[in-house]
């Protein structure tokens, strides 16, 4: 359920947000990225947080639909009736809006934000709008969506016993969701742009930009004059919304800011490179499921708006219909991990995190990849390095939740069994990482 506030305050709080919703494969990220670069705006990529940060924050009581989805097998997700799949997606999106609002409230209001995502359905966004010119929906035709996903290298949802049926079901589900968005936008008199391939990307960007022009002009007039102290505060607050598993486990805000600035990267670009590396061998069951980012393996599931800036900066190279991290990109990650190790050793653990958890943190500081060579890492760990690190981050993150929210009302799981399971997992990880 979308969080609500006193009358008038919700709309006021989101006057600086420009919303881009729409169907999968419509080019939302590419359009948003173009606007961010042209106008110097903040960016909020829904699918980025959806696949990483939001999944870590699911509470079975507050987010039953999301919790149910996370617990499903691939067959349960993709071999159901498309209408049921569409309803499940809508239910999850309503719950995720709570997290989106939490994320955006944590961002500075002094700088406009372009927020884009497939889960921004009109009925969820309309209550937040001060003007209908603050939102637009890009809705692809079925033919355009299928062609777009084909160019990205998408074949079918992974892990099902019937890939062909899963693929057909997903396409039908997405078509149903697009029609839902169209009807909801019409009901609220909100702008829809049909994406059928007849307009180029630049033309679509221009249409969206023209739609947003009154809001962009108002935000430009109200922007405060540049002030070094304020600008530094804004940068730190933007970094504060970096994916929370990284922020919570490493307190890496300053590290991300420092390394990104030194390398000429935006913080989200460093985060994209980091997640591409850590997600090797994992499947988030979303549009931007990432393949192994070790050189030689194509990474094409993200929309082009996510990865083209990395290619332009020299930290990734085009590969087929996608991209791979380049040698300079991997060198940046090795540098980043080295600084994270120092930050972990110095700042991660509050005094209550001692004993076994302290041992985990010590091992984790040694477990960060010392070499970008996948064969060496796999030989050292006995499993994919991204899998090990993600499990380790998650285990420590969950333990930190317990220590930071000691009240029973704030605990997300039954304490005894969950802590025992984490203890066993941590012990196994220590054994693996110490080998």
MARTORKE-143891 format. One line per 2 residues: number of its first residue (from 0); their letters; for each residue x, y, z of N, C-alpha, C. Coordinates in steps of 0.2 Angstrom, whole numbers, plus 5000, padded with zeros to 4 digits. Example, Ala and Ser with C-alpha at 12.3 -4.5 7.8 and 13.67 -1.06 7.14 Angstrom:
BEGIN
0 = as = 5066,4972,5039,5062,4978,5039,5066,4984,5039  5064,4989,5035,5068,4995,5036,5064,5000,5039
END
This chain:
BEGIN
0 = xx = 5004,4994,5000,5000,5000,5000,5004,5006,5000  5003,5011,4996,5007,5017,4996,5006,5021,5002
2 = xx = 5012,5023,5005,5011,5027,5011,5008,5034,5010  5004,5036,5014,5000,5043,5013,5002,5047,5019
4 = xx = 5001,5054,5018,5003,5059,5023,4997,5063,5024  4998,5069,5028,4992,5073,5029,4991,5077,5022
6 = xx = 4985,5079,5021,4983,5082,5015,4988,5088,5013  4990,5088,5007,4994,5093,5004,5001,5091,5005
8 = xx = 5003,5087,5009,5011,5087,5011,5014,5082,5006  5010,5077,5003,5013,5072,4999,5015,5075,4992
10 = xx = 5010,5079,4989,5011,5082,4983,5017,5087,4984  5017,5091,4989,5022,5096,4990,5029,5092,4990
12 = xx = 5029,5086,4993,5036,5083,4994,5039,5080,4988  5035,5079,4983,5037,5076,4976,5036,5081,4970
14 = xx = 5036,5088,4972,5036,5092,4966,5042,5092,4962  5048,5090,4965,5054,5090,4961,5055,5083,4957
16 = xx = 5050,5079,4957,5051,5072,4954,5047,5072,4947  5051,5070,4942,5048,5069,4935,5048,5061,4935
18 = xx = 5042,5059,4933,5040,5051,4933,5040,5049,4926  5044,5044,4924,5043,5040,4918,5041,5033,4919
20 = xx = 5035,5031,4917,5033,5024,4918,5032,5021,4911  5030,5015,4911,5028,5012,4905,5030,5004,4905
22 = xx = 5029,5001,4899,5030,4994,4898,5038,4992,4897  5039,4986,4898,5046,4983,4897,5048,4984,4890
24 = xx = 5054,4986,4889,5057,4987,4882,5055,4993,4878  5052,4998,4882,5050,5004,4879,5055,5009,4878
26 = xx = 5061,5008,4882,5066,5013,4881,5066,5018,4887  5063,5017,4892,5062,5021,4898,5069,5024,4901
28 = xx = 5073,5019,4902,5080,5021,4905,5084,5025,4900  5084,5023,4893,5087,5027,4889,5085,5035,4889
30 = xx = 5078,5035,4889,5075,5042,4889,5077,5046,4895  5077,5042,4901,5078,5045,4907,5086,5047,4908
32 = xx = 5090,5043,4905,5097,5045,4905,5099,5051,4901  5095,5051,4895,5096,5057,4891,5094,5064,4895
34 = xx = 5089,5063,4898,5086,5069,4902,5091,5071,4908  5093,5066,4911,5098,5067,4917,5104,5071,4914
36 = xx = 5107,5068,4908,5113,5071,4906,5112,5078,4903  5106,5079,4900,5105,5086,4897,5104,5091,4902
38 = xx = 5100,5089,4908,5098,5094,4912,5102,5094,4919  5106,5089,4920,5110,5089,4926,5105,5087,4932
40 = xx = 5101,5082,4931,5096,5080,4936,5099,5074,4940  5096,5072,4945,5097,5066,4949,5093,5061,4945
42 = xx = 5095,5054,4946,5091,5049,4943,5089,5044,4948  5084,5041,4947,5081,5035,4951,5079,5030,4946
44 = xx = 5082,5024,4946,5081,5018,4942,5077,5013,4946  5071,5012,4945,5067,5008,4948,5069,5001,4948
46 = xx = 5071,4998,4942,5072,4991,4942,5079,4990,4945  5083,4995,4945,5090,4994,4949,5088,4992,4956
48 = xx = 5084,4996,4960,5082,4995,4967,5078,4989,4967  5074,4988,4963,5069,4983,4963,5073,4976,4964
50 = xx = 5078,4975,4960,5081,4969,4959,5086,4968,4965  5088,4973,4968,5094,4973,4973,5091,4975,4980
52 = xx = 5091,4982,4981,5089,4985,4987,5082,4983,4990  5077,4983,4986,5070,4982,4988,5070,4974,4990
54 = xx = 5073,4970,4987,5072,4963,4989,5075,4962,4996  5080,4966,4998,5083,4965,5004,5078,4968,5010
56 = xx = 5073,4972,5008,5069,4975,5013,5062,4972,5013  5061,4967,5010,5054,4964,5010,5053,4961,5017
58 = xx = 5047,4963,5020,5044,4961,5026,5038,4957,5025  5038,4951,5027,5032,4946,5025,5025,4949,5028
60 = xx = 5025,4953,5033,5019,4956,5035,5017,4962,5031  5022,4967,5030,5020,4973,5026,5020,4972,5019
62 = xx = 5024,4967,5016,5024,4966,5009,5022,4958,5007  5016,4956,5009,5015,4949,5007,5015,4947,5000
64 = xx = 5013,4952,4995,5014,4950,4988,5021,4949,4986  5025,4954,4988,5033,4953,4987,5036,4947,4990
66 = xx = 5034,4946,4996,5036,4940,5000,5034,4933,4996  5028,4933,4994,5026,4927,4990,5030,4926,4984
68 = xx = 5031,4932,4980,5035,4931,4974,5042,4929,4975  5045,4932,4980,5052,4930,4982,5052,4922,4983
70 = xx = 5047,4919,4986,5047,4912,4988,5045,4908,4982  5043,4910,4977,5041,4906,4971,5047,4903,4967
72 = xx = 5046,4897,4965,5050,4894,4960,5049,4897,4953  5054,4896,4949,5053,4899,4942,5047,4897,4938
74 = xx = 5045,4890,4939,5039,4888,4936,5033,4891,4939  5033,4892,4946,5027,4895,4949,5026,4903,4946
76 = xx = 5032,4906,4945,5032,4913,4942,5030,4913,4935  5032,4909,4931,5032,4910,4924,5027,4905,4920
78 = xx = 5025,4900,4923,5020,4895,4920,5013,4896,4923  5012,4901,4926,5005,4902,4928,5001,4905,4923
80 = xx = 4994,4907,4924,4990,4910,4919,4993,4917,4919  4994,4920,4913,4996,4927,4912,4992,4932,4916
82 = xx = 4986,4931,4916,4981,4936,4920,4983,4936,4927  4984,4930,4930,4987,4929,4937,4994,4932,4938
84 = xx = 4998,4931,4933,5005,4934,4933,5004,4942,4933  5000,4945,4929,4999,4952,4929,4997,4955,4935
86 = xx = 4992,4951,4938,4989,4953,4945,4994,4953,4950  4998,4948,4950,5004,4947,4955,5009,4953,4954
88 = xx = 5010,4955,4948,5015,4961,4947,5012,4967,4949  5005,4968,4948,5002,4974,4951,5002,4974,4958
90 = xx = 5001,4969,4961,5001,4969,4969,5008,4970,4972  5013,4967,4968,5020,4968,4971,5022,4976,4970
92 = xx = 5019,4979,4964,5021,4986,4963,5018,4990,4968  5012,4989,4970,5009,4993,4975,5013,4993,4981
94 = xx = 5015,4987,4983,5020,4987,4989,5026,4990,4988  5029,4989,4982,5036,4992,4981,5036,5000,4981
96 = xx = 5030,5003,4980,5029,5010,4980,5031,5013,4987  5029,5009,4992,5031,5011,4999,5039,5012,4999
98 = xx = 5042,5007,4996,5050,5008,4996,5052,5013,4992  5049,5014,4986,5051,5020,4982,5050,5026,4985
100 = xx = 5045,5027,4989,5044,5034,4992,5049,5035,4998  5051,5029,5001,5056,5030,5006,5062,5032,5003
102 = xx = 5064,5029,4997,5070,5030,4994,5070,5038,4992  5065,5040,4989,5065,5047,4986,5065,5052,4992
104 = xx = 5061,5051,4997,5061,5055,5003,5068,5056,5006  5073,5051,5005,5080,5051,5007,5084,5056,5003
106 = xx = 5082,5057,4997,5085,5061,4992,5085,5069,4993  5089,5073,4991,5089,5080,4992,5083,5083,4988
108 = xx = 5079,5087,4990,5074,5091,4986,5076,5096,4982  5083,5099,4983,5085,5104,4980,5087,5103,4973
110 = xx = 5087,5097,4971,5089,5095,4964,5083,5090,4961  5081,5092,4955,5076,5088,4952,5078,5081,4951
112 = xx = 5073,5076,4951,5075,5069,4950,5070,5066,4944  5074,5063,4940,5070,5059,4935,5069,5052,4938
114 = xx = 5063,5049,4939,5062,5043,4942,5059,5039,4936  5062,5033,4934,5059,5029,4929,5058,5022,4931
116 = xx = 5053,5018,4929,5052,5011,4930,5046,5008,4928  5046,5002,4927,5040,4998,4924,5035,4998,4930
118 = xx = 5036,4998,4936,5032,4998,4941,5028,5004,4943  5029,5010,4940,5026,5016,4941,5019,5016,4937
120 = xx = 5014,5013,4940,5008,5013,4936,5004,5019,4938  5000,5022,4933,4997,5028,4934,4993,5029,4941
122 = xx = 4990,5024,4943,4986,5024,4949,4990,5025,4955  4996,5023,4955,5001,5024,4960,5004,5031,4960
124 = xx = 5005,5033,4954,5009,5040,4954,5004,5046,4954  4998,5045,4952,4993,5051,4951,4993,5054,4958
126 = xx = 4992,5051,4964,4991,5055,4970,4997,5059,4972  5003,5058,4969,5009,5061,4971,5010,5067,4966
128 = xx = 5006,5068,4961,5008,5073,4956,5004,5080,4958  5009,5085,4957,5006,5092,4958,5003,5094,4951
130 = xx = 5006,5091,4946,5004,5093,4939,5004,5087,4935  4999,5086,4930,5000,5080,4925,5006,5081,4921
132 = xx = 5009,5087,4920,5015,5087,4916,5021,5084,4920  5021,5082,4926,5026,5079,4929,5027,5071,4928
134 = xx = 5023,5068,4924,5023,5061,4923,5021,5060,4916  5024,5054,4913,5023,5052,4906,5024,5044,4906
136 = xx = 5020,5041,4902,5020,5034,4901,5022,5032,4894  5028,5028,4893,5030,5025,4887,5027,5018,4886
138 = xx = 5022,5017,4881,5019,5011,4881,5020,5008,4874  5024,5002,4874,5026,4999,4868,5021,4994,4865
140 = xx = 5021,4994,4859,5016,4989,4855,5019,4982,4857  5015,4977,4856,5018,4970,4857,5024,4968,4853
142 = xx = 5023,4971,4846,5028,4969,4841,5035,4973,4843  5034,4979,4845,5040,4983,4847,5044,4980,4853
144 = xx = 5040,4978,4858,5043,4975,4864,5046,4969,4862  5043,4964,4858,5047,4958,4857,5053,4959,4853
146 = xx = 5053,4964,4849,5059,4966,4845,5065,4969,4849  5062,4973,4854,5067,4976,4859,5070,4971,4863
148 = xx = 5066,4967,4866,5069,4962,4870,5074,4957,4866  5072,4956,4860,5076,4951,4856,5083,4955,4855
150 = xx = 5083,4961,4854,5090,4965,4853,5094,4965,4859  5091,4964,4865,5094,4964,4871,5097,4957,4873
152 = xx = 5095,4952,4869,5098,4945,4870,5093,4942,4874  5087,4944,4876,5083,4940,4880,5079,4935,4877
154 = xx = 5080,4929,4880,5077,4923,4876,5070,4921,4880  5071,4919,4887,5065,4917,4891,5067,4917,4898
156 = xx = 5062,4918,4903,5064,4917,4910,5068,4911,4911  5073,4912,4916,5078,4906,4917,5075,4901,4922
158 = xx = 5076,4895,4921,5075,4890,4926,5068,4886,4926  5065,4887,4921,5058,4884,4920,5059,4877,4916
160 = xx = 5054,4873,4917,5054,4867,4914,5052,4867,4906  5048,4873,4905,5045,4874,4898,5047,4882,4896
162 = xx = 5053,4883,4894,5055,4890,4892,5051,4893,4887  5049,4889,4882,5044,4892,4877,5038,4895,4880
164 = xx = 5035,4891,4884,5029,4893,4887,5030,4899,4892  5035,4899,4895,5037,4904,4900,5038,4911,4896
166 = xx = 5041,4910,4891,5042,4916,4886,5036,4919,4884  5032,4915,4881,5025,4917,4879,5021,4920,4884
168 = xx = 5021,4917,4890,5017,4919,4896,5020,4926,4898  5026,4927,4898,5029,4934,4900,5027,4939,4895
170 = xx = 5027,4938,4889,5025,4943,4884,5018,4944,4885  5014,4939,4886,5007,4941,4887,5005,4944,4893
172 = xx = 5009,4943,4898,5008,4946,4905,5010,4954,4904  5016,4955,4900,5018,4962,4899,5013,4966,4895
174 = xx = 5010,4962,4890,5005,4966,4886,4999,4968,4890  4997,4963,4895,4991,4965,4899,4993,4971,4904
176 = xx = 4999,4971,4906,5001,4976,4911,5001,4983,4907  5003,4983,4901,5003,4989,4896,4996,4991,4895
178 = xx = 4992,4987,4894,4985,4989,4893,4982,4992,4900  4984,4989,4905,4982,4992,4912,4984,4999,4913
180 = xx = 4991,5000,4911,4994,5006,4912,4990,5011,4907  4988,5009,4901,4985,5014,4897,4978,5016,4899
182 = xx = 4974,5011,4902,4968,5013,4904,4968,5017,4911  4973,5016,4915,4974,5020,4921,4976,5027,4919
184 = xx = 4980,5027,4915,4983,5034,4913,4977,5038,4910  4973,5035,4905,4967,5038,4903,4962,5040,4908
186 = xx = 4961,5036,4913,4956,5038,4918,4959,5044,4922  4965,5045,4923,4968,5051,4927,4970,5056,4922
188 = xx = 4969,5056,4916,4971,5061,4911,4978,5062,4911  4982,5057,4911,4989,5057,4911,4992,5056,4904
190 = xx = 4998,5058,4902,5001,5058,4896,5003,5051,4894  5002,5048,4888,5004,5042,4886,5008,5043,4879
192 = xx = 5013,5040,4878,5017,5040,4872,5017,5033,4869  5014,5032,4863,5015,5025,4860,5022,5024,4857
194 = xx = 5024,5018,4859,5031,5017,4856,5030,5011,4851  5031,5012,4845,5030,5007,4840,5035,5007,4835
196 = xx = 5041,5010,4836,5047,5010,4832,5046,5015,4826  5041,5019,4826,5041,5024,4820,5045,5030,4822
198 = xx = 5046,5032,4828,5050,5037,4831,5057,5035,4833  5062,5039,4832,5068,5037,4834,5069,5038,4842
200 = xx = 5074,5036,4845,5075,5037,4852,5076,5045,4853  5079,5048,4849,5080,5056,4850,5073,5059,4849
202 = xx = 5069,5057,4845,5062,5060,4844,5058,5058,4850  5059,5052,4853,5055,5051,4859,5058,5055,4865
204 = xx = 5064,5056,4866,5067,5060,4871,5064,5067,4870  5064,5070,4864,5062,5076,4863,5054,5077,4865
206 = xx = 5050,5072,4864,5043,5072,4866,5042,5072,4873  5046,5068,4877,5046,5068,4884,5048,5075,4887
208 = xx = 5054,5077,4884,5057,5084,4886,5052,5089,4885  5048,5089,4880,5043,5095,4879,5038,5094,4884
210 = xx = 5036,5088,4885,5030,5087,4890,5033,5089,4897  5039,5088,4899,5041,5090,4905,5044,5098,4905
212 = xx = 5044,5101,4900,5047,5108,4900,5044,5113,4905  5037,5113,4906,5035,5118,4911,5038,5116,4918
214 = xx = 5039,5110,4920,5041,5108,4926,5049,5109,4926  5052,5107,4921,5060,5109,4921,5061,5116,4922
216 = xx = 5057,5120,4918,5058,5128,4919,5057,5130,4926  5051,5127,4929,5050,5130,4936,5055,5127,4941
218 = xx = 5058,5121,4940,5063,5119,4944,5070,5123,4943  5071,5124,4937,5077,5128,4936,5077,5135,4939
220 = xx = 5071,5138,4939,5070,5145,4942,5071,5145,4950  5068,5139,4953,5068,5138,4960,5075,5135,4963
222 = xx = 5079,5133,4958,5086,5130,4961,5090,5135,4964  5093,5134,4970,5097,5139,4974,5103,5140,4970
224 = xx = 5106,5145,4971,5113,5147,4968,5118,5142,4971  5123,5140,4967,5128,5135,4969,5132,5137,4975
226 = xx = 5132,5133,4980,5136,5134,4986,5140,5128,4987  5147,5128,4988,5151,5122,4989,5149,5118,4995
228 = xx = 5147,5121,5001,5145,5117,5006,5139,5113,5005  5134,5117,5002,5127,5114,5000,5128,5108,4995
230 = xx = 5132,5110,4990,5133,5105,4985,5137,5098,4988  5141,5099,4992,5144,5093,4995,5139,5089,4999
232 = xx = 5135,5093,5003,5129,5090,5007,5125,5086,5002  5123,5089,4996,5119,5085,4991,5122,5079,4989
234 = xx = 5128,5079,4987,5132,5073,4985,5131,5068,4990  5133,5069,4996,5133,5064,5001,5126,5061,5002
236 = xx = 5121,5066,5002,5114,5063,5003,5112,5059,4997  5114,5060,4991,5113,5056,4985,5116,5049,4986
238 = xx = 5122,5049,4989,5126,5043,4990,5122,5039,4995  5119,5043,5000,5115,5039,5005,5110,5035,5003
240 = xx = 5107,5036,4997,5102,5031,4994,5105,5026,4989  5112,5025,4989,5115,5020,4986,5112,5013,4988
242 = xx = 5112,5008,4984,5109,5002,4987,5111,5000,4994  5106,4998,4998,5107,4998,5005,5111,4992,5007
244 = xx = 5111,4986,5003,5115,4981,5006,5122,4983,5006  5124,4987,5001,5131,4989,5001,5132,4995,5006
246 = xx = 5127,4999,5007,5128,5005,5012,5128,5002,5019  5124,4997,5020,5123,4994,5027,5129,4990,5029
248 = xx = 5131,4986,5024,5137,4981,5026,5144,4984,5026  5145,4989,5022,5151,4992,5022,5152,4999,5024
250 = xx = 5146,5003,5025,5146,5010,5026,5150,5013,5021  5149,5012,5015,5154,5013,5009,5152,5020,5006
252 = xx = 5147,5024,5009,5145,5030,5006,5152,5034,5004  5156,5036,5008,5162,5040,5007,5166,5036,5002
254 = xx = 5167,5030,5002,5171,5026,4997,5169,5027,4990  5162,5026,4990,5159,5026,4983,5160,5033,4980
256 = xx = 5159,5038,4984,5160,5045,4982,5167,5046,4980  5171,5044,4984,5178,5046,4983,5181,5042,4977
258 = xx = 5180,5036,4976,5182,5032,4970,5179,5034,4964  5172,5035,4964,5169,5037,4958,5171,5044,4956
260 = xx = 5172,5049,4960,5175,5055,4958,5182,5055,4955  5186,5051,4958,5193,5050,4956,5193,5047,4949
262 = xx = 5188,5043,4948,5189,5040,4941,5184,5043,4936  5181,5049,4938,5177,5052,4933,5170,5049,4932
264 = xx = 5168,5045,4937,5161,5041,4936,5156,5044,4940  5150,5044,4938,5144,5045,4943,5144,5039,4948
266 = xx = 5141,5040,4954,5141,5035,4959,5137,5029,4956  5131,5031,4953,5127,5025,4950,5131,5021,4945
268 = xx = 5136,5024,4942,5139,5020,4937,5144,5015,4940  5147,5017,4946,5152,5013,4950,5147,5007,4953
270 = xx = 5141,5009,4955,5137,5004,4958,5135,4999,4953  5134,5001,4946,5132,4996,4941,5138,4992,4940
272 = xx = 5144,4994,4939,5149,4990,4938,5150,4985,4944  5149,4987,4950,5150,4983,4956,5145,4977,4956
274 = xx = 5139,4979,4955,5133,4974,4955,5134,4969,4949  5137,4972,4943,5138,4967,4938,5143,4962,4939
276 = xx = 5148,4964,4943,5153,4959,4945,5150,4954,4951  5147,4957,4956,5145,4953,4961,5139,4949,4959
278 = xx = 5135,4950,4954,5129,4947,4952,5131,4941,4947  5138,4940,4946,5140,4934,4942,5137,4928,4945
280 = xx = 5133,4924,4940,5130,4918,4942,5124,4918,4946  5121,4924,4947,5115,4925,4950,5109,4927,4945
282 = xx = 5103,4925,4947,5097,4927,4943,5092,4931,4947  5091,4937,4946,5086,4941,4950,5079,4940,4947
284 = xx = 5078,4937,4941,5072,4936,4938,5068,4943,4937  5072,4947,4934,5070,4954,4932,5073,4955,4925
286 = xx = 5070,4961,4922,5073,4962,4915,5080,4963,4915  5083,4966,4921,5090,4967,4920,5094,4962,4924
288 = xx = 5092,4955,4923,5096,4950,4926,5103,4950,4923  5108,4950,4927,5115,4951,4924,5118,4944,4923
290 = xx = 5122,4944,4917,5126,4938,4916,5133,4939,4919  5137,4934,4919,5144,4935,4922,5147,4940,4918
292 = xx = 5150,4945,4922,5153,4951,4919,5160,4950,4918  5163,4944,4920,5170,4943,4918,5171,4944,4911
294 = xx = 5177,4947,4909,5178,4948,4902,5177,4942,4897  5174,4943,4892,5173,4937,4887,5166,4935,4888
296 = xx = 5162,4937,4893,5155,4935,4893,5150,4941,4892  5146,4941,4888,5141,4946,4886,5137,4948,4892
298 = xx = 5135,4954,4893,5131,4956,4898,5126,4961,4894  5120,4958,4893,5115,4962,4888,5108,4963,4891
300 = xx = 5107,4961,4897,5100,4961,4899,5098,4968,4901  5102,4972,4903,5100,4979,4905,5098,4983,4898
302 = xx = 5094,4988,4899,5092,4992,4894,5098,4996,4892  5099,4999,4886,5105,5002,4884,5106,5009,4888
304 = xx = 5101,5012,4891,5102,5018,4895,5106,5017,4901  5107,5010,4903,5111,5009,4909,5118,5008,4907
306 = xx = 5120,5005,4902,5127,5004,4901,5130,5008,4896  5127,5011,4892,5130,5016,4887,5135,5021,4890
308 = xx = 5133,5024,4895,5138,5029,4899,5144,5025,4901  5144,5019,4903,5150,5016,4905,5155,5014,4899
310 = xx = 5152,5013,4893,5156,5012,4887,5159,5019,4885  5155,5024,4885,5158,5031,4884,5163,5033,4888
312 = xx = 5163,5031,4894,5169,5032,4899,5175,5027,4899  5174,5022,4895,5180,5018,4894,5180,5012,4899
314 = xx = 5175,5011,4903,5175,5006,4908,5171,5000,4906  5168,5000,4900,5165,4994,4897,5166,4994,4890
316 = xx = 5165,4989,4887,5166,4989,4879,5159,4985,4877  5157,4988,4871,5152,4984,4867,5153,4977,4866
318 = xx = 5149,4973,4866,5150,4966,4865,5143,4963,4863  5143,4961,4856,5136,4959,4853,5131,4964,4854
320 = xx = 5125,4962,4857,5120,4967,4859,5120,4970,4866  5126,4968,4869,5126,4971,4876,5133,4974,4878
322 = xx = 5136,4972,4883,5142,4975,4885,5146,4970,4890  5153,4971,4891,5157,4968,4896,5161,4973,4899
324 = xx = 5163,4972,4905,5167,4976,4909,5174,4976,4905  5177,4982,4904,5184,4982,4901,5189,4981,4906
326 = xx = 5195,4981,4904,5201,4980,4909,5201,4986,4914  5201,4993,4911,5200,4998,4915,5194,4998,4920
328 = xx = 5189,4995,4918,5183,4995,4923,5185,4990,4928  5187,4984,4927,5189,4980,4932,5195,4982,4937
330 = xx = 5199,4986,4934,5204,4989,4938,5201,4994,4943  5196,4998,4941,5193,5002,4945,5189,4998,4951
332 = xx = 5186,4993,4949,5183,4989,4955,5188,4986,4959  5194,4984,4957,5199,4981,4962,5201,4987,4966
334 = xx = 5202,4993,4964,5204,4999,4968,5198,5000,4973  5192,5000,4970,5186,5001,4975,5186,4996,4980
336 = xx = 5187,4990,4979,5187,4984,4984,5192,4985,4989  5198,4988,4987,5204,4989,4991,5202,4994,4997
338 = xx = 5198,4999,4994,5196,5004,4999,5190,5002,5003  5186,4998,5001,5181,4995,5005,5183,4991,5010
340 = xx = 5189,4987,5009,5192,4983,5014,5194,4987,5020  5197,4992,5019,5199,4997,5024,5193,5000,5028
342 = xx = 5188,5001,5024,5182,5004,5027,5178,4999,5032  5178,4992,5029,5175,4987,5033,5179,4986,5039
344 = xx = 5185,4986,5039,5189,4984,5045,5189,4990,5050  5187,4996,5048,5187,5002,5052,5180,5003,5055
346 = xx = 5175,5002,5051,5168,5006,5052,5162,5001,5052  5162,4995,5050,5156,4992,5049,5153,4990,5055
348 = xx = 5156,4987,5060,5153,4983,5065,5152,4988,5071  5146,4989,5074,5145,4992,5080,5147,4988,5086
350 = xx = 5148,4990,5092,5151,4986,5097,5147,4980,5098  5141,4979,5097,5137,4973,5098,5139,4967,5094
352 = xx = 5142,4969,5088,5144,4964,5083,5151,4961,5084  5151,4956,5088,5157,4953,5090,5157,4946,5089
354 = xx = 5162,4943,5091,5163,4935,5091,5162,4933,5084  5157,4929,5082,5157,4926,5076,5156,4931,5070
356 = xx = 5152,4936,5071,5151,4941,5066,5158,4945,5065  5161,4946,5071,5168,4950,5070,5172,4946,5066
358 = xx = 5172,4939,5066,5176,4935,5062,5174,4935,5055  5168,4935,5054,5165,4936,5047,5168,4942,5044
360 = xx = 5168,4948,5048,5170,4954,5045,5177,4954,5043  5181,4951,5047,5188,4950,5046,5189,4946,5040
362 = xx = 5186,4940,5039,5186,4936,5033,5184,4940,5027  5179,4944,5028,5176,4947,5022,5181,4952,5019
364 = xx = 5185,4956,5024,5190,4960,5022,5195,4957,5017  5196,4950,5019,5201,4947,5015,5197,4943,5008
366 = xx = 5191,4943,5009,5187,4939,5003,5186,4943,4997  5186,4950,4998,5185,4954,4992,5190,4952,4987
368 = xx = 5188,4952,4980,5193,4949,4975,5199,4953,4975  5205,4949,4975,5211,4952,4975,5214,4952,4968
370 = xx = 5210,4949,4963,5212,4948,4956,5206,4948,4952  5206,4952,4947,5200,4951,4942,5199,4945,4938
372 = xx = 5204,4940,4939,5204,4934,4935,5199,4929,4938  5194,4928,4934,5189,4923,4937,5191,4916,4939
374 = xx = 5196,4914,4934,5198,4907,4936,5202,4906,4942  5206,4911,4944,5210,4911,4950,5205,4912,4956
376 = xx = 5200,4916,4955,5195,4917,4961,5191,4910,4962  5189,4907,4957,5185,4901,4957,5189,4896,4960
378 = xx = 5195,4895,4958,5200,4890,4961,5201,4891,4968  5201,4898,4971,5202,4899,4978,5196,4898,4982
380 = xx = 5190,4899,4979,5184,4899,4983,5180,4893,4982  5181,4889,4976,5177,4883,4975,5170,4885,4973
382 = xx = 5168,4891,4972,5162,4893,4969,5162,4900,4966  5157,4902,4962,5157,4908,4959,5159,4914,4964
384 = xx = 5163,4918,4963,5165,4923,4968,5159,4928,4970  5155,4930,4964,5149,4934,4966,5144,4931,4970
386 = xx = 5143,4924,4969,5138,4921,4974,5141,4921,4981  5147,4919,4982,5150,4919,4989,5149,4926,4992
388 = xx = 5151,4931,4988,5151,4938,4991,5144,4940,4993  5139,4939,4988,5132,4941,4989,5129,4937,4995
390 = xx = 5131,4931,4996,5128,4927,5002,5131,4930,5008  5138,4932,5008,5141,4935,5014,5138,4941,5016
392 = xx = 5137,4946,5011,5134,4952,5012,5128,4952,5015  5124,4947,5012,5117,4946,5015,5116,4944,5022
394 = xx = 5121,4939,5023,5121,4936,5030,5123,4942,5035  5128,4946,5034,5130,4951,5038,5125,4956,5039
396 = xx = 5122,4958,5033,5117,4963,5033,5111,4961,5037  5109,4955,5037,5103,4953,5041,5105,4953,5048
398 = xx = 5111,4951,5050,5113,4952,5057,5113,4959,5059  5115,4963,5055,5115,4970,5057,5109,4973,5059
400 = xx = 5103,4971,5055,5097,4973,5056,5095,4971,5063  5096,4965,5065,5095,4963,5072,5098,4968,5077
402 = xx = 5104,4969,5077,5107,4973,5082,5105,4981,5081  5103,4983,5076,5101,4990,5075,5093,4991,5077
404 = xx = 5089,4986,5077,5082,4987,5078,5081,4981,5083  5082,4983,5089,5082,4977,5094,5075,4976,5097
406 = xx = 5070,4981,5096,5063,4980,5098,5060,4975,5094  5056,4971,5098,5052,4965,5095,5048,4967,5089
408 = xx = 5045,4973,5089,5041,4976,5083,5045,4977,5077  5051,4978,5078,5055,4979,5072,5058,4973,5069
410 = xx = 5058,4967,5072,5061,4962,5069,5057,4959,5064  5061,4957,5058,5058,4955,5052,5056,4947,5052
412 = xx = 5060,4943,5057,5059,4936,5057,5059,4933,5064  5057,4927,5065,5057,4924,5071,5065,4924,5073
414 = xx = 5066,4927,5079,5073,4928,5081,5077,4921,5081  5075,4917,5085,5079,4911,5087,5081,4907,5080
416 = xx = 5076,4904,5077,5078,4900,5071,5082,4904,5065  5080,4910,5064,5083,4914,5059,5091,4915,5061
418 = xx = 5092,4917,5067,5099,4918,5070,5103,4912,5069  5100,4906,5071,5103,4900,5071,5105,4898,5063
420 = xx = 5101,4900,5059,5102,4898,5052,5108,4903,5049  5107,4909,5051,5113,4914,5049,5120,4912,5052
422 = xx = 5119,4909,5058,5125,4907,5062,5129,4901,5058  5124,4897,5056,5127,4891,5052,5130,4893,5045
424 = xx = 5126,4898,5042,5128,4900,5035,5135,4904,5036  5135,4908,5041,5142,4912,5042,5147,4907,5043
426 = xx = 5146,4902,5048,5151,4897,5049,5154,4894,5043  5149,4892,5038,5151,4889,5032,5155,4893,5028
428 = xx = 5153,4900,5028,5156,4905,5023,5164,4906,5026  5164,4906,5033,5171,4907,5035,5175,4901,5033
430 = xx = 5173,4895,5034,5176,4889,5032,5178,4889,5024  5174,4891,5020,5175,4892,5013,5180,4897,5012
432 = xx = 5180,4903,5015,5184,4909,5013,5191,4908,5017  5191,4904,5022,5198,4902,5025,5202,4897,5022
434 = x = 5199,4894,5017,5202,4888,5014,5208,4891,5009
END
